[in-house]
Amino acid sequence: MSFVFNEENEKAYEALLPRYPHPKALVLPCLWMMQYQEGFISTRSMEFISKRLDVPVAHIYGVATFYTMFNLEAMPKYHIQVCKTLSCELCGKDEILKAIEEETGLRVNESNELFKLSQVECLGACGGAPMLQLNEDFHEHLSPASTKELLQGLAQ
């Protein structure tokens, strides 16, 4: 089965075309649209946008795999991304990870039907360390207790 944009994404794509002089510049917006539509970026969606933009699939794959915000596989309901860079490391990232592991039973790069746990590079909220991104929402100034409370609320 081939991928096509839904009506909303097709309209958004058509509106973006005149704003970008080079097709490669549309790769990131198209990746976002594909991910919102399917929940992840599939091979068939990369092939679709490759044809639409006349850009090699390898380039689209390279962009999709460069950024941690794009998922190349179907995801559970919640994606927990823990920042692993210096500010979060110094402010207690390991304790946050331990709390997540205790609450979910997952280790980094594991998933279950509800959660996927990942460690990622800087999420750009160093002043709120330690922090994590849950789907698209940032949670800052975490403690092990507040992290467990957050996850318990989601598991209900």
N, CA, C and O atoms as a GROMACS GRO file, in nm:
protein
  624
    1MET      N    1   0.085  -0.117   0.000
    1MET     CA    2   0.000   0.000   0.000
    1MET      C    3   0.090   0.124   0.000
    1MET      O    4   0.186   0.132   0.077
    2SER      N    5   0.059   0.218  -0.084
    2SER     CA    6   0.142   0.338  -0.091
    2SER      C    7   0.087   0.446   0.001
    2SER      O    8  -0.030   0.444   0.041
    3PHE      N    9   0.172   0.538   0.034
    3PHE     CA   10   0.138   0.649   0.122
    3PHE      C   11   0.090   0.767   0.039
    3PHE      O   12   0.143   0.792  -0.070
    4VAL      N   13  -0.007   0.840   0.088
    4VAL     CA   14  -0.046   0.969   0.032
    4VAL      C   15  -0.080   1.062   0.149
    4VAL      O   16  -0.125   1.016   0.254
    5PHE      N   17  -0.058   1.190   0.129
    5PHE     CA   18  -0.098   1.285   0.231
    5PHE      C   19  -0.249   1.282   0.249
    5PHE      O   20  -0.324   1.265   0.153
    6ASN      N   21  -0.293   1.299   0.373
    6ASN     CA   22  -0.435   1.319   0.395
    6ASN      C   23  -0.471   1.460   0.346
    6ASN      O   24  -0.383   1.537   0.308
    7GLU      N   25  -0.597   1.493   0.347
    7GLU     CA   26  -0.643   1.621   0.290
    7GLU      C   27  -0.576   1.740   0.359
    7GLU      O   28  -0.534   1.835   0.292
    8GLU      N   29  -0.567   1.736   0.491
    8GLU     CA   30  -0.506   1.846   0.566
    8GLU      C   31  -0.359   1.864   0.528
    8GLU      O   32  -0.314   1.976   0.504
    9ASN      N   33  -0.284   1.754   0.522
    9ASN     CA   34  -0.143   1.763   0.488
    9ASN      C   35  -0.122   1.802   0.342
    9ASN      O   36  -0.026   1.872   0.310
   10GLU      N   37  -0.210   1.759   0.255
   10GLU     CA   38  -0.199   1.798   0.114
   10GLU      C   39  -0.215   1.949   0.100
   10GLU      O   40  -0.141   2.014   0.025
   11LYS      N   41  -0.310   2.006   0.172
   11LYS     CA   42  -0.330   2.151   0.170
   11LYS      C   43  -0.208   2.222   0.227
   11LYS      O   44  -0.163   2.323   0.173
   12ALA      N   45  -0.155   2.170   0.336
   12ALA     CA   46  -0.036   2.231   0.397
   12ALA      C   47   0.083   2.224   0.302
   12ALA      O   48   0.158   2.321   0.290
   13TYR      N   49   0.100   2.111   0.236
   13TYR     CA   50   0.208   2.093   0.139
   13TYR      C   51   0.195   2.196   0.026
   13TYR      O   52   0.293   2.262  -0.009
   14GLU      N   53   0.077   2.208  -0.029
   14GLU     CA   54   0.054   2.303  -0.139
   14GLU      C   55   0.081   2.447  -0.094
   14GLU      O   56   0.132   2.527  -0.172
   15ALA      N   57   0.047   2.479   0.030
   15ALA     CA   58   0.072   2.614   0.082
   15ALA      C   59   0.220   2.640   0.104
   15ALA      O   60   0.266   2.754   0.094
   16LEU      N   61   0.297   2.534   0.134
   16LEU     CA   62   0.440   2.550   0.158
   16LEU      C   63   0.522   2.564   0.030
   16LEU      O   64   0.625   2.631   0.028
   17LEU      N   65   0.476   2.501  -0.077
   17LEU     CA   66   0.554   2.499  -0.202
   17LEU      C   67   0.606   2.636  -0.245
   17LEU      O   68   0.725   2.647  -0.274
   18PRO      N   69   0.524   2.740  -0.251
   18PRO     CA   70   0.576   2.868  -0.298
   18PRO      C   71   0.673   2.936  -0.201
   18PRO      O   72   0.746   3.028  -0.240
   19ARG      N   73   0.674   2.892  -0.077
   19ARG     CA   74   0.760   2.954   0.024
   19ARG      C   75   0.902   2.899   0.023
   19ARG      O   76   0.991   2.959   0.084
   20TYR      N   77   0.924   2.787  -0.044
   20TYR     CA   78   1.055   2.722  -0.046
   20TYR      C   79   1.106   2.714  -0.189
   20TYR      O   80   1.046   2.646  -0.272
   21PRO      N   81   1.216   2.784  -0.219
   21PRO     CA   82   1.265   2.786  -0.357
   21PRO      C   83   1.330   2.654  -0.401
   21PRO      O   84   1.336   2.626  -0.521
   22HIS      N   85   1.378   2.574  -0.306
   22HIS     CA   86   1.446   2.449  -0.340
   22HIS      C   87   1.371   2.332  -0.276
   22HIS      O   88   1.335   2.339  -0.158
   23PRO      N   89   1.347   2.226  -0.351
   23PRO     CA   90   1.272   2.111  -0.298
   23PRO      C   91   1.332   2.052  -0.170
   23PRO      O   92   1.258   2.010  -0.081
   24LYS      N   93   1.465   2.047  -0.160
   24LYS     CA   94   1.527   1.989  -0.040
   24LYS      C   95   1.487   2.063   0.086
   24LYS      O   96   1.484   2.005   0.195
   25ALA      N   97   1.455   2.191   0.073
   25ALA     CA   98   1.416   2.270   0.189
   25ALA      C   99   1.282   2.225   0.247
   25ALA      O  100   1.251   2.256   0.362
   26LEU      N  101   1.205   2.152   0.170
   26LEU     CA  102   1.074   2.103   0.216
   26LEU      C  103   1.082   1.969   0.287
   26LEU      O  104   0.981   1.920   0.338
   27VAL      N  105   1.199   1.909   0.291
   27VAL     CA  106   1.210   1.776   0.352
   27VAL      C  107   1.166   1.777   0.498
   27VAL      O  108   1.086   1.694   0.538
   28LEU      N  109   1.218   1.870   0.578
   28LEU     CA  110   1.180   1.872   0.720
   28LEU      C  111   1.030   1.894   0.740
   28LEU      O  112   0.968   1.817   0.815
   29PRO      N  113   0.969   1.994   0.678
   29PRO     CA  114   0.823   2.007   0.697
   29PRO      C  115   0.746   1.882   0.653
   29PRO      O  116   0.648   1.843   0.717
   30CYS      N  117   0.790   1.820   0.545
   30CYS     CA  118   0.721   1.699   0.498
   30CYS      C  119   0.739   1.583   0.596
   30CYS      O  120   0.646   1.506   0.618
   31LEU      N  121   0.857   1.570   0.654
   31LEU     CA  122   0.878   1.465   0.754
   31LEU      C  123   0.784   1.485   0.872
   31LEU      O  124   0.725   1.389   0.923
   32TRP      N  125   0.770   1.611   0.916
   32TRP     CA  126   0.677   1.637   1.027
   32TRP      C  127   0.535   1.598   0.989
   32TRP      O  128   0.465   1.534   1.068
   33MET      N  129   0.492   1.636   0.870
   33MET     CA  130   0.356   1.604   0.828
   33MET      C  131   0.335   1.453   0.821
   33MET      O  132   0.231   1.402   0.862
   34MET      N  133   0.434   1.381   0.769
   34MET     CA  134   0.422   1.235   0.759
   34MET      C  135   0.414   1.173   0.898
   34MET      O  136   0.334   1.082   0.921
   35GLN      N  137   0.499   1.221   0.990
   35GLN     CA  138   0.499   1.163   1.124
   35GLN      C  139   0.366   1.191   1.196
   35GLN      O  140   0.313   1.103   1.262
   36TYR      N  141   0.314   1.311   1.183
   36TYR     CA  142   0.185   1.341   1.246
   36TYR      C  143   0.073   1.257   1.185
   36TYR      O  144  -0.020   1.217   1.255
   37GLN      N  145   0.083   1.230   1.057
   37GLN     CA  146  -0.023   1.154   0.991
   37GLN      C  147  -0.019   1.007   1.028
   37GLN      O  148  -0.124   0.948   1.056
   38GLU      N  149   0.098   0.946   1.029
   38GLU     CA  150   0.110   0.802   1.054
   38GLU      C  151   0.155   0.765   1.195
   38GLU      O  152   0.139   0.651   1.238
   39GLY      N  153   0.211   0.862   1.266
   39GLY     CA  154   0.266   0.832   1.397
   39GLY      C  155   0.414   0.800   1.392
   39GLY      O  156   0.480   0.794   1.496
   40PHE      N  157   0.466   0.780   1.274
   40PHE     CA  158   0.608   0.754   1.252
   40PHE      C  159   0.636   0.776   1.104
   40PHE      O  160   0.545   0.802   1.026
   41ILE      N  161   0.764   0.767   1.066
   41ILE     CA  162   0.803   0.787   0.926
   41ILE      C  163   0.831   0.650   0.865
   41ILE      O  164   0.930   0.585   0.897
   42SER      N  165   0.744   0.610   0.778
   42SER     CA  166   0.758   0.479   0.715
   42SER      C  167   0.841   0.488   0.588
   42SER      O  168   0.861   0.596   0.532
   43THR      N  169   0.888   0.373   0.542
   43THR     CA  170   0.960   0.367   0.415
   43THR      C  171   0.871   0.415   0.302
   43THR      O  172   0.916   0.488   0.214
   44ARG      N  173   0.746   0.375   0.304
   44ARG     CA  174   0.655   0.415   0.197
   44ARG      C  175   0.630   0.565   0.197
   44ARG      O  176   0.612   0.624   0.090
   45SER      N  177   0.630   0.629   0.314
   45SER     CA  178   0.611   0.774   0.317
   45SER      C  179   0.736   0.846   0.267
   45SER      O  180   0.726   0.951   0.204
   46MET      N  181   0.854   0.790   0.296
   46MET     CA  182   0.978   0.849   0.243
   46MET      C  183   0.983   0.837   0.091
   46MET      O  184   1.027   0.929   0.022
   47GLU      N  185   0.937   0.724   0.039
   47GLU     CA  186   0.933   0.706  -0.107
   47GLU      C  187   0.835   0.805  -0.170
   47GLU      O  188   0.862   0.860  -0.277
   48PHE      N  189   0.722   0.826  -0.104
   48PHE     CA  190   0.622   0.921  -0.154
   48PHE      C  191   0.680   1.062  -0.164
   48PHE      O  192   0.668   1.127  -0.268
   49ILE      N  193   0.744   1.108  -0.057
   49ILE     CA  194   0.795   1.244  -0.058
   49ILE      C  195   0.916   1.257  -0.150
   49ILE      O  196   0.941   1.364  -0.206
   50SER      N  197   0.991   1.149  -0.166
   50SER     CA  198   1.102   1.150  -0.261
   50SER      C  199   1.052   1.180  -0.402
   50SER      O  200   1.112   1.260  -0.475
   51LYS      N  201   0.942   1.117  -0.439
   51LYS     CA  202   0.884   1.141  -0.572
   51LYS      C  203   0.825   1.282  -0.581
   51LYS      O  204   0.842   1.349  -0.683
   52ARG      N  205   0.757   1.326  -0.477
   52ARG     CA  206   0.694   1.459  -0.480
   52ARG      C  207   0.798   1.570  -0.492
   52ARG      O  208   0.777   1.669  -0.563
   53LEU      N  209   0.910   1.555  -0.421
   53LEU     CA  210   1.011   1.660  -0.419
   53LEU      C  211   1.122   1.638  -0.520
   53LEU      O  212   1.205   1.727  -0.542
   54ASP      N  213   1.125   1.521  -0.583
   54ASP     CA  214   1.235   1.484  -0.672
   54ASP      C  215   1.369   1.492  -0.599
   54ASP      O  216   1.466   1.549  -0.648
   55VAL      N  217   1.369   1.433  -0.481
   55VAL     CA  218   1.487   1.427  -0.394
   55VAL      C  219   1.512   1.280  -0.366
   55VAL      O  220   1.417   1.206  -0.338
   56PRO      N  221   1.638   1.234  -0.371
   56PRO     CA  222   1.664   1.091  -0.346
   56PRO      C  223   1.613   1.044  -0.210
   56PRO      O  224   1.620   1.117  -0.110
   57VAL      N  225   1.562   0.924  -0.207
   57VAL     CA  226   1.515   0.864  -0.081
   57VAL      C  227   1.629   0.862   0.021
   57VAL      O  228   1.606   0.881   0.140
   58ALA      N  229   1.751   0.840  -0.025
   58ALA     CA  230   1.866   0.836   0.065
   58ALA      C  231   1.882   0.969   0.140
   58ALA      O  232   1.917   0.970   0.258
   59HIS      N  233   1.857   1.079   0.072
   59HIS     CA  234   1.866   1.210   0.138
   59HIS      C  235   1.757   1.223   0.245
   59HIS      O  236   1.783   1.268   0.357
   60ILE      N  237   1.636   1.183   0.211
   60ILE     CA  238   1.525   1.191   0.307
   60ILE      C  239   1.551   1.101   0.427
   60ILE      O  240   1.527   1.140   0.541
   61TYR      N  241   1.600   0.981   0.401
   61TYR     CA  242   1.635   0.889   0.509
   61TYR      C  243   1.746   0.949   0.597
   61TYR      O  244   1.740   0.940   0.720
   62GLY      N  245   1.844   1.011   0.534
   62GLY     CA  246   1.954   1.074   0.609
   62GLY      C  247   1.904   1.183   0.702
   62GLY      O  248   1.949   1.193   0.816
   63VAL      N  249   1.812   1.265   0.654
   63VAL     CA  250   1.755   1.370   0.738
   63VAL      C  251   1.672   1.309   0.850
   63VAL      O  252   1.683   1.350   0.966
   64ALA      N  253   1.590   1.211   0.818
   64ALA     CA  254   1.503   1.148   0.918
   64ALA      C  255   1.582   1.078   1.028
   64ALA      O  256   1.538   1.075   1.143
   65THR      N  257   1.697   1.023   0.994
   65THR     CA  258   1.777   0.952   1.094
   65THR      C  259   1.873   1.044   1.168
   65THR      O  260   1.925   1.007   1.273
   66PHE      N  261   1.898   1.162   1.115
   66PHE     CA  262   1.987   1.257   1.182
   66PHE      C  263   1.922   1.315   1.307
   66PHE      O  264   1.988   1.332   1.409
   67TYR      N  265   1.794   1.345   1.298
   67TYR     CA  266   1.723   1.410   1.408
   67TYR      C  267   1.653   1.306   1.496
   67TYR      O  268   1.590   1.213   1.446
   68THR      N  269   1.666   1.324   1.628
   68THR     CA  270   1.605   1.228   1.721
   68THR      C  271   1.454   1.243   1.732
   68THR      O  272   1.388   1.156   1.788
   69MET      N  273   1.398   1.351   1.680
   69MET     CA  274   1.253   1.370   1.695
   69MET      C  275   1.172   1.293   1.594
   69MET      O  276   1.049   1.289   1.602
   70PHE      N  277   1.238   1.232   1.497
   70PHE     CA  278   1.166   1.153   1.398
   70PHE      C  279   1.177   1.005   1.433
   70PHE      O  280   1.284   0.956   1.468
   71ASN      N  281   1.065   0.936   1.424
   71ASN     CA  282   1.058   0.794   1.458
   71ASN      C  283   1.038   0.713   1.331
   71ASN      O  284   0.950   0.742   1.251
   72LEU      N  285   1.123   0.612   1.313
   72LEU     CA  286   1.115   0.528   1.195
   72LEU      C  287   1.040   0.397   1.221
   72LEU      O  288   1.038   0.308   1.136
   73GLU      N  289   0.981   0.387   1.336
   73GLU     CA  290   0.900   0.269   1.369
   73GLU      C  291   0.778   0.315   1.447
   73GLU      O  292   0.778   0.423   1.507
   74ALA      N  293   0.675   0.233   1.445
   74ALA     CA  294   0.554   0.266   1.521
   74ALA      C  295   0.591   0.279   1.668
   74ALA      O  296   0.670   0.200   1.721
   75MET      N  297   0.534   0.376   1.732
   75MET     CA  298   0.568   0.407   1.870
   75MET      C  299   0.452   0.374   1.963
   75MET      O  300   0.336   0.377   1.922
   76PRO      N  301   0.486   0.343   2.090
   76PRO     CA  302   0.379   0.331   2.190
   76PRO      C  303   0.315   0.469   2.213
   76PRO      O  304   0.354   0.568   2.151
   77LYS      N  305   0.219   0.474   2.300
   77LYS     CA  306   0.146   0.598   2.325
   77LYS      C  307   0.238   0.709   2.376
   77LYS      O  308   0.220   0.826   2.340
   78TYR      N  309   0.335   0.674   2.461
   78TYR     CA  310   0.422   0.774   2.522
   78TYR      C  311   0.568   0.746   2.492
   78TYR      O  312   0.618   0.635   2.513
   79HIS      N  313   0.637   0.848   2.443
   79HIS     CA  314   0.781   0.839   2.419
   79HIS      C  315   0.850   0.929   2.521
   79HIS      O  316   0.835   1.051   2.520
   80ILE      N  317   0.925   0.866   2.610
   80ILE     CA  318   0.999   0.937   2.714
   80ILE      C  319   1.141   0.955   2.664
   80ILE      O  320   1.212   0.857   2.640
   81GLN      N  321   1.183   1.080   2.648
   81GLN     CA  322   1.318   1.110   2.603
   81GLN      C  323   1.391   1.186   2.713
   81GLN      O  324   1.354   1.299   2.746
   82VAL      N  325   1.492   1.124   2.769
   82VAL     CA  326   1.567   1.184   2.879
   82VAL      C  327   1.693   1.248   2.824
   82VAL      O  328   1.771   1.183   2.754
   83CYS      N  329   1.712   1.375   2.857
   83CYS     CA  330   1.832   1.446   2.813
   83CYS      C  331   1.954   1.388   2.885
   83CYS      O  332   1.951   1.367   3.007
   84LYS      N  333   2.060   1.363   2.809
   84LYS     CA  334   2.180   1.303   2.868
   84LYS      C  335   2.301   1.395   2.864
   84LYS      O  336   2.413   1.350   2.890
   85THR      N  337   2.283   1.523   2.832
   85THR     CA  338   2.398   1.610   2.822
   85THR      C  339   2.433   1.672   2.957
   85THR      O  340   2.366   1.646   3.057
   86LEU      N  341   2.538   1.752   2.959
   86LEU     CA  342   2.606   1.791   3.082
   86LEU      C  343   2.515   1.851   3.189
   86LEU      O  344   2.521   1.808   3.304
   87SER      N  345   2.432   1.947   3.155
   87SER     CA  346   2.349   2.011   3.258
   87SER      C  347   2.260   1.909   3.328
   87SER      O  348   2.253   1.906   3.450
   88CYS      N  349   2.195   1.825   3.251
   88CYS     CA  350   2.107   1.724   3.310
   88CYS      C  351   2.187   1.618   3.385
   88CYS      O  352   2.145   1.570   3.490
   89GLU      N  353   2.302   1.583   3.330
   89GLU     CA  354   2.389   1.486   3.398
   89GLU      C  355   2.429   1.537   3.536
   89GLU      O  356   2.420   1.463   3.634
   90LEU      N  357   2.471   1.661   3.543
   90LEU     CA  358   2.516   1.718   3.670
   90LEU      C  359   2.401   1.741   3.769
   90LEU      O  360   2.423   1.746   3.890
   91CYS      N  361   2.280   1.756   3.718
   91CYS     CA  362   2.165   1.786   3.804
   91CYS      C  363   2.080   1.665   3.840
   91CYS      O  364   1.975   1.679   3.902
   92GLY      N  365   2.125   1.545   3.802
   92GLY     CA  366   2.054   1.426   3.849
   92GLY      C  367   1.987   1.340   3.745
   92GLY      O  368   1.891   1.269   3.777
   93LYS      N  369   2.034   1.344   3.623
   93LYS     CA  370   1.975   1.263   3.516
   93LYS      C  371   1.972   1.115   3.552
   93LYS      O  372   1.873   1.047   3.522
   94ASP      N  373   2.076   1.065   3.614
   94ASP     CA  374   2.081   0.922   3.647
   94ASP      C  375   1.970   0.882   3.745
   94ASP      O  376   1.913   0.774   3.733
   95GLU      N  377   1.940   0.969   3.840
   95GLU     CA  378   1.832   0.941   3.935
   95GLU      C  379   1.696   0.943   3.865
   95GLU      O  380   1.606   0.866   3.900
   96ILE      N  381   1.682   1.031   3.767
   96ILE     CA  382   1.557   1.038   3.691
   96ILE      C  383   1.540   0.909   3.609
   96ILE      O  384   1.432   0.851   3.606
   97LEU      N  385   1.648   0.866   3.545
   97LEU     CA  386   1.642   0.741   3.468
   97LEU      C  387   1.607   0.624   3.558
   97LEU      O  388   1.526   0.538   3.522
   98LYS      N  389   1.668   0.619   3.676
   98LYS     CA  390   1.640   0.510   3.769
   98LYS      C  391   1.492   0.511   3.809
   98LYS      O  392   1.429   0.405   3.817
   99ALA      N  393   1.436   0.629   3.834
   99ALA     CA  394   1.294   0.639   3.870
   99ALA      C  395   1.206   0.590   3.755
   99ALA      O  396   1.106   0.521   3.778
  100ILE      N  397   1.242   0.625   3.633
  100ILE     CA  398   1.165   0.581   3.516
  100ILE      C  399   1.173   0.429   3.503
  100ILE      O  400   1.073   0.362   3.479
  101GLU      N  401   1.294   0.376   3.519
  101GLU     CA  402   1.313   0.231   3.508
  101GLU      C  403   1.232   0.158   3.615
  101GLU      O  404   1.171   0.055   3.587
  102GLU      N  405   1.231   0.212   3.738
  102GLU     CA  406   1.154   0.149   3.846
  102GLU      C  407   1.004   0.155   3.818
  102GLU      O  408   0.932   0.059   3.844
  103GLU      N  409   0.958   0.265   3.765
  103GLU     CA  410   0.815   0.285   3.743
  103GLU      C  411   0.763   0.207   3.622
  103GLU      O  412   0.651   0.156   3.624
  104THR      N  413   0.844   0.199   3.516
  104THR     CA  414   0.797   0.137   3.391
  104THR      C  415   0.851  -0.004   3.369
  104THR      O  416   0.794  -0.080   3.291
  105GLY      N  417   0.960  -0.038   3.437
  105GLY     CA  418   1.025  -0.166   3.412
  105GLY      C  419   1.112  -0.165   3.287
  105GLY      O  420   1.163  -0.269   3.246
  106LEU      N  421   1.128  -0.048   3.226
  106LEU     CA  422   1.205  -0.037   3.102
  106LEU      C  423   1.345   0.016   3.128
  106LEU      O  424   1.368   0.094   3.221
  107ARG      N  425   1.436  -0.028   3.044
  107ARG     CA  426   1.569   0.031   3.039
  107ARG      C  427   1.577   0.114   2.912
  107ARG      O  428   1.489   0.105   2.826
  108VAL      N  429   1.681   0.193   2.900
  108VAL     CA  430   1.698   0.279   2.783
  108VAL      C  431   1.692   0.196   2.655
  108VAL      O  432   1.750   0.088   2.646
  109ASN      N  433   1.620   0.248   2.556
  109ASN     CA  434   1.598   0.187   2.424
  109ASN      C  435   1.505   0.066   2.428
  109ASN      O  436   1.502  -0.014   2.334
  110GLU      N  437   1.429   0.052   2.536
  110GLU     CA  438   1.328  -0.053   2.542
  110GLU      C  439   1.190   0.012   2.537
  110GLU      O  440   1.173   0.130   2.565
  111SER      N  441   1.092  -0.070   2.501
  111SER     CA  442   0.954  -0.019   2.498
  111SER      C  443   0.859  -0.130   2.539
  111SER      O  444   0.892  -0.248   2.535
  112ASN      N  445   0.740  -0.089   2.577
  112ASN     CA  446   0.630  -0.181   2.602
  112ASN      C  447   0.507  -0.125   2.532
  112ASN      O  448   0.519  -0.037   2.447
  113GLU      N  449   0.390  -0.172   2.567
  113GLU     CA  450   0.270  -0.126   2.497
  113GLU      C  451   0.237   0.020   2.526
  113GLU      O  452   0.160   0.080   2.451
  114LEU      N  453   0.292   0.077   2.633
  114LEU     CA  454   0.258   0.214   2.673
  114LEU      C  455   0.372   0.314   2.656
  114LEU      O  456   0.350   0.428   2.617
  115PHE      N  457   0.496   0.270   2.684
  115PHE     CA  458   0.610   0.361   2.688
  115PHE      C  459   0.726   0.314   2.602
  115PHE      O  460   0.745   0.194   2.582
  116LYS      N  461   0.804   0.410   2.552
  116LYS     CA  462   0.937   0.386   2.497
  116LYS      C  463   1.029   0.480   2.571
  116LYS      O  464   0.998   0.598   2.588
  117LEU      N  465   1.144   0.428   2.615
  117LEU     CA  466   1.241   0.508   2.690
  117LEU      C  467   1.366   0.528   2.606
  117LEU      O  468   1.428   0.431   2.561
  118SER      N  469   1.403   0.653   2.586
  118SER     CA  470   1.523   0.688   2.508
  118SER      C  471   1.605   0.791   2.584
  118SER      O  472   1.551   0.869   2.663
  119GLN      N  473   1.735   0.790   2.560
  119GLN     CA  474   1.822   0.899   2.602
  119GLN      C  475   1.858   0.977   2.477
  119GLN      O  476   1.890   0.918   2.373
  120VAL      N  477   1.855   1.109   2.487
  120VAL     CA  478   1.882   1.193   2.370
  120VAL      C  479   1.980   1.303   2.407
  120VAL      O  480   2.004   1.332   2.525
  121GLU      N  481   2.036   1.363   2.304
  121GLU     CA  482   2.123   1.477   2.324
  121GLU      C  483   2.039   1.596   2.368
  121GLU      O  484   1.917   1.586   2.379
  122CYS      N  485   2.104   1.706   2.393
  122CYS     CA  486   2.043   1.826   2.449
  122CYS      C  487   1.907   1.859   2.388
  122CYS      O  488   1.892   1.864   2.266
  123LEU      N  489   1.811   1.881   2.474
  123LEU     CA  490   1.676   1.920   2.432
  123LEU      C  491   1.656   2.071   2.439
  123LEU      O  492   1.547   2.121   2.413
  124GLY      N  493   1.762   2.143   2.474
  124GLY     CA  494   1.757   2.289   2.471
  124GLY      C  495   1.686   2.353   2.589
  124GLY      O  496   1.635   2.464   2.577
  125ALA      N  497   1.683   2.285   2.701
  125ALA     CA  498   1.619   2.341   2.821
  125ALA      C  499   1.712   2.324   2.941
  125ALA      O  500   1.670   2.278   3.047
  126CYS      N  501   1.838   2.361   2.921
  126CYS     CA  502   1.940   2.337   3.023
  126CYS      C  503   1.908   2.405   3.156
  126CYS      O  504   1.945   2.354   3.262
  127GLY      N  505   1.841   2.519   3.152
  127GLY     CA  506   1.805   2.589   3.275
  127GLY      C  507   1.702   2.514   3.358
  127GLY      O  508   1.681   2.546   3.475
  128GLY      N  509   1.638   2.414   3.300
  128GLY     CA  510   1.538   2.335   3.370
  128GLY      C  511   1.585   2.195   3.405
  128GLY      O  512   1.503   2.107   3.433
  129ALA      N  513   1.715   2.174   3.405
  129ALA     CA  514   1.772   2.041   3.429
  129ALA      C  515   1.745   1.995   3.573
  129ALA      O  516   1.739   2.077   3.665
  130PRO      N  517   1.729   1.863   3.590
  130PRO     CA  518   1.717   1.760   3.488
  130PRO      C  519   1.577   1.762   3.427
  130PRO      O  520   1.478   1.797   3.492
  131MET      N  521   1.572   1.725   3.301
  131MET     CA  522   1.445   1.734   3.230
  131MET      C  523   1.428   1.617   3.135
  131MET      O  524   1.522   1.544   3.104
  132LEU      N  525   1.305   1.601   3.091
  132LEU     CA  526   1.275   1.501   2.989
  132LEU      C  527   1.167   1.556   2.898
  132LEU      O  528   1.095   1.650   2.932
  133GLN      N  529   1.159   1.495   2.782
  133GLN     CA  530   1.051   1.527   2.688
  133GLN      C  531   0.959   1.406   2.683
  133GLN      O  532   1.004   1.294   2.658
  134LEU      N  533   0.832   1.430   2.705
  134LEU     CA  534   0.730   1.326   2.699
  134LEU      C  535   0.641   1.359   2.580
  134LEU      O  536   0.563   1.454   2.583
  135ASN      N  537   0.655   1.279   2.474
  135ASN     CA  538   0.594   1.312   2.346
  135ASN      C  539   0.643   1.452   2.306
  135ASN      O  540   0.762   1.468   2.278
  136GLU      N  541   0.558   1.552   2.304
  136GLU     CA  542   0.602   1.686   2.263
  136GLU      C  543   0.615   1.783   2.380
  136GLU      O  544   0.644   1.901   2.360
  137ASP      N  545   0.592   1.736   2.501
  137ASP     CA  546   0.592   1.824   2.618
  137ASP      C  547   0.720   1.810   2.699
  137ASP      O  548   0.768   1.699   2.724
  138PHE      N  549   0.775   1.924   2.740
  138PHE     CA  550   0.893   1.926   2.826
  138PHE      C  551   0.849   1.922   2.973
  138PHE      O  552   0.750   1.985   3.011
  139HIS      N  553   0.924   1.848   3.053
  139HIS     CA  554   0.904   1.843   3.198
  139HIS      C  555   1.040   1.872   3.259
  139HIS      O  556   1.136   1.797   3.242
  140GLU      N  557   1.047   1.984   3.332
  140GLU     CA  558   1.174   2.034   3.383
  140GLU      C  559   1.180   2.030   3.535
  140GLU      O  560   1.079   2.009   3.603
  141HIS      N  561   1.303   2.050   3.586
  141HIS     CA  562   1.330   2.054   3.730
  141HIS      C  563   1.274   1.928   3.797
  141HIS      O  564   1.208   1.936   3.901
  142LEU      N  565   1.302   1.814   3.738
  142LEU     CA  566   1.246   1.688   3.787
  142LEU      C  567   1.320   1.636   3.908
  142LEU      O  568   1.439   1.663   3.928
  143SER      N  569   1.249   1.562   3.988
  143SER     CA  570   1.306   1.482   4.097
  143SER      C  571   1.260   1.339   4.071
  143SER      O  572   1.168   1.318   3.992
  144PRO      N  573   1.322   1.241   4.136
  144PRO     CA  574   1.271   1.105   4.119
  144PRO      C  575   1.122   1.094   4.156
  144PRO      O  576   1.046   1.025   4.088
  145ALA      N  577   1.081   1.162   4.262
  145ALA     CA  578   0.940   1.155   4.305
  145ALA      C  579   0.847   1.219   4.202
  145ALA      O  580   0.742   1.162   4.170
  146SER      N  581   0.883   1.336   4.150
  146SER     CA  582   0.795   1.401   4.052
  146SER      C  583   0.790   1.323   3.922
  146SER      O  584   0.689   1.324   3.852
  147THR      N  585   0.900   1.256   3.889
  147THR     CA  586   0.903   1.174   3.768
  147THR      C  587   0.809   1.055   3.782
  147THR      O  588   0.732   1.024   3.691
  148LYS      N  589   0.816   0.988   3.897
  148LYS     CA  590   0.727   0.874   3.920
  148LYS      C  591   0.581   0.918   3.921
  148LYS      O  592   0.494   0.848   3.868
  149GLU      N  593   0.554   1.032   3.981
  149GLU     CA  594   0.416   1.084   3.985
  149GLU      C  595   0.365   1.112   3.844
  149GLU      O  596   0.250   1.081   3.812
  150LEU      N  597   0.449   1.170   3.760
  150LEU     CA  598   0.413   1.197   3.621
  150LEU      C  599   0.376   1.068   3.549
  150LEU      O  600   0.273   1.061   3.481
  151LEU      N  601   0.459   0.965   3.564
  151LEU     CA  602   0.437   0.839   3.494
  151LEU      C  603   0.316   0.763   3.549
  151LEU      O  604   0.243   0.699   3.474
  152GLN      N  605   0.294   0.771   3.679
  152GLN     CA  606   0.178   0.705   3.738
  152GLN      C  607   0.048   0.765   3.684
  152GLN      O  608  -0.049   0.693   3.662
  153GLY      N  609   0.048   0.895   3.662
  153GLY     CA  610  -0.070   0.960   3.605
  153GLY      C  611  -0.099   0.914   3.463
  153GLY      O  612  -0.215   0.909   3.422
  154LEU      N  613   0.004   0.879   3.389
  154LEU     CA  614  -0.013   0.834   3.251
  154LEU      C  615  -0.057   0.689   3.244
  154LEU      O  616  -0.129   0.650   3.151
  155ALA      N  617  -0.015   0.609   3.339
  155ALA     CA  618  -0.043   0.466   3.336
  155ALA      C  619  -0.187   0.434   3.375
  155ALA      O  620  -0.231   0.320   3.359
  156GLN      N  621  -0.260   0.531   3.424
  156GLN     CA  622  -0.398   0.507   3.469
  156GLN      C  623  -0.496   0.511   3.355
  156GLN      O  624  -0.616   0.493   3.375
   0.00000   0.00000   0.00000
